[in-house]
């Protein structure tokens, strides 16, 4: 058996091994570009950039002895709120009218935040408190939130500490996320493209391509020899 036949056999077997993953990569990649990324993230149905004006000078909360990473005024359904990020400790919220620290928001307040920013047509079905240590797969942030579910399948996550909208997850986002996991071959966390599956199949695909490049001149040479003079 000559070299061409040997290389051809390896090329065929590698083709069977990497053919299906390559199909997955192509199909998932095409699906991920079907819609603009802003639409996938639900920015067309949630308004998170609301302007507001203060009628009086804001009162700064008592921060003596606290190590502040940053502090800013943000808009909420009930009015402006101080959002204070501590270097060591949780993020907290305060009322700029009084300077008083505020407790984490309730489920009712979470619903108010969603309805205040909502531009879609869905109705709220449920409100569930999520666990910081075991966040939902479509959030993947170690933050305690309220998961507000609408009847169109959208999940809106509201940070309990600040009342801010952390994420908007539509049905298509979850399908997109599933395709992303398939694309990087990490269906568990969907965050690690540097894994053994990708490395192994990527190397196999490269070897298959190199074999094809080697076989091409051998095939051309063989055909030239077989042509009658």
C-alpha positions in Angstrom: 0.0 0.0 0.0 1.5 3.3 -1.1 1.7 6.5 0.9 -1.3 8.1 -0.8 -3.6 5.2 0.2 -2.3 5.3 3.7 -2.9 9.0 4.1 -6.3 8.7 2.4 -7.4 6.1 5.0 -6.3 8.3 7.9 -8.1 11.2 6.3 -11.3 9.3 6.0 -11.2 8.1 9.6 -10.4 11.6 10.9 -13.3 12.9 8.8 -15.7 10.6 10.5 -14.4 11.6 13.9 -14.5 15.4 13.5 -17.3 15.6 10.9 -20.1 15.9 13.4 -18.4 18.4 15.7 -17.6 20.6 12.7 -21.2 20.4 11.7 -22.1 21.5 15.3 -19.6 24.4 15.1 -21.0 25.6 11.8 -24.7 25.3 12.7 -24.3 26.8 16.2 -22.3 29.6 14.7 -24.9 30.4 12.1 -27.7 30.4 14.7 -25.8 32.7 16.9 -25.7 35.4 14.2 -29.4 35.1 13.3 -30.3 38.0 15.6 -28.4 41.1 16.7 -26.7 40.6 20.1 -28.7 43.5 21.7 -31.9 41.8 20.8 -30.7 38.5 22.1 -29.9 40.2 25.4 -33.4 41.6 25.5 -32.4 45.3 25.4 -35.3 45.9 23.0 -37.9 45.0 25.8 -36.2 46.5 28.9 -35.2 50.1 29.3 -32.3 50.3 31.7 -31.1 53.8 30.7 -33.7 56.0 32.4 -32.9 59.7 33.1 -33.9 61.4 36.3 -33.6 64.7 38.0 -33.2 65.5 41.7 -35.3 68.2 43.2 -33.0 68.8 46.2 -29.4 68.2 47.0 -28.9 64.5 47.7 -28.1 63.4 51.2 -25.0 61.2 51.4 -25.5 58.1 53.7 -23.3 57.6 56.7 -20.1 56.0 55.3 -17.7 56.7 58.2 -15.5 53.6 58.7 -16.7 52.0 55.5 -14.3 51.2 52.6 -16.1 52.4 49.5 -15.2 51.1 46.1 -17.7 53.3 44.3 -21.0 55.1 45.0 -23.5 56.4 42.5 -27.0 57.5 42.1 -29.2 55.2 40.0 -32.8 55.4 38.9 -35.4 53.1 40.5 -39.2 52.7 40.2 -39.6 54.5 43.6 -37.1 57.2 42.7 -33.4 57.8 42.7 -31.3 55.6 45.0 -27.7 55.6 46.2 -25.9 52.4 45.2 -22.8 51.9 47.4 -20.3 49.2 46.5 -18.2 48.3 49.5 -14.7 46.9 49.1 -15.3 44.4 51.8 -18.9 43.5 52.1 -22.2 43.6 50.2 -23.4 46.3 47.9 -26.0 48.5 49.7 -28.7 51.0 48.8 -29.6 54.3 50.4 -32.3 56.9 50.0 -30.8 60.2 48.7 -33.7 62.2 50.2 -32.8 61.1 53.8 -29.5 59.4 53.6 -31.0 56.4 55.3 -29.7 52.9 54.4 -32.4 50.8 52.8 -33.1 47.0 53.2 -33.0 44.6 50.3 -36.0 44.9 48.1 -39.1 42.7 48.4 -40.8 40.6 45.7 -43.4 43.4 45.3 -40.6 46.0 44.7 -38.9 43.6 42.2 -42.1 43.4 40.2 -42.4 47.2 40.3 -38.8 47.5 38.9 -39.6 45.2 36.1 -42.9 46.8 35.1 -41.3 50.3 35.3 -38.6 49.3 32.7 -40.7 46.8 30.7 -41.4 47.7 27.1 -42.8 44.3 26.0 -46.3 42.9 26.2 -45.9 39.9 28.6 -47.6 39.4 31.9 -45.8 38.4 35.1 -46.3 34.8 36.1 -44.1 34.3 39.1 -41.4 35.9 41.3 -38.8 33.6 42.8 -35.9 34.4 45.1 -32.6 32.9 43.9 -29.8 31.6 45.9 -26.4 33.3 45.7 -24.6 30.0 46.1 -26.6 28.2 43.5 -27.7 30.8 40.8 -29.8 29.8 37.8 -27.9 28.6 34.8 -29.2 31.6 32.7 -27.8 34.0 35.3 -24.5 32.5 36.4 -23.7 35.3 38.8 -23.2 34.7 42.6 -25.7 37.3 43.5 -29.0 37.0 45.4 -31.8 38.1 43.1 -35.5 38.0 42.4 -36.2 36.0 39.2 -39.3 37.6 37.6 -40.9 35.3 35.0 -43.2 36.6 32.3 -45.7 34.6 30.2 -43.5 35.0 27.1 -40.8 33.0 28.7 -38.6 36.0 29.7 -36.7 35.9 33.0 -35.7 39.3 34.4 -33.3 39.2 37.3 -33.4 41.9 39.9 -30.6 42.4 42.4 -32.1 42.2 45.9 -29.5 44.5 47.4 -29.8 47.3 44.9 -33.0 46.8 43.0 -31.1 47.0 39.7 -31.9 44.9 36.7 -29.0 42.4 36.4 -30.1 40.4 33.3 -32.9 39.9 30.9 -33.1 36.3 29.5 -35.6 35.7 26.7 -36.4 32.2 25.4 -34.2 32.9 22.4 -31.3 33.9 24.8 -31.6 30.5 26.5 -31.5 28.8 23.1 -28.6 31.0 22.1 -26.8 30.1 25.3 -27.4 26.4 24.6 -25.9 26.8 21.2 -23.0 28.7 22.7 -22.4 25.8 25.0 -22.5 23.4 22.0 -20.1 25.7 20.1 -17.5 25.7 22.8 -18.3 22.1 23.9 -19.1 23.0 27.5 -22.7 22.2 28.2 -22.2 22.3 32.0 -21.0 25.9 32.7 -21.0 27.2 29.2 -18.1 29.4 30.1 -15.0 27.4 29.4 -13.9 27.2 25.7 -10.5 26.0 26.9 -11.4 22.3 27.4 -10.2 18.9 26.3 -13.0 18.3 23.8 -12.2 21.5 21.9 -8.5 21.0 22.0 -8.7 17.3 20.9 -11.1 17.9 18.0 -9.4 21.1 17.0 -6.1 19.2 16.6 -7.8 16.4 14.8 -9.4 18.9 12.4 -6.0 20.5 11.8 -4.4 17.1 11.1 -7.2 16.2 8.7 -6.7 19.5 6.8 -2.9 18.9 6.6 -3.4 15.4 5.3 -5.7 16.8 2.6 -2.9 19.3 1.6 -0.4 16.6 1.4 -2.6 14.3 -0.6 -3.5 16.9 -3.2 -0.1 17.1 -4.9 0.2 13.2 -4.7 -3.2 12.9 -6.4 -2.3 15.4 -9.1 1.0 13.6 -9.7 -0.7 10.2 -9.9 -3.3 11.4 -12.4 -0.6 13.0 -14.6 1.3 9.7 -14.7 -1.9 7.8 -15.6 -2.7 10.1 -18.6 -1.6 8.7 -22.0 1.3 10.4 -23.6 
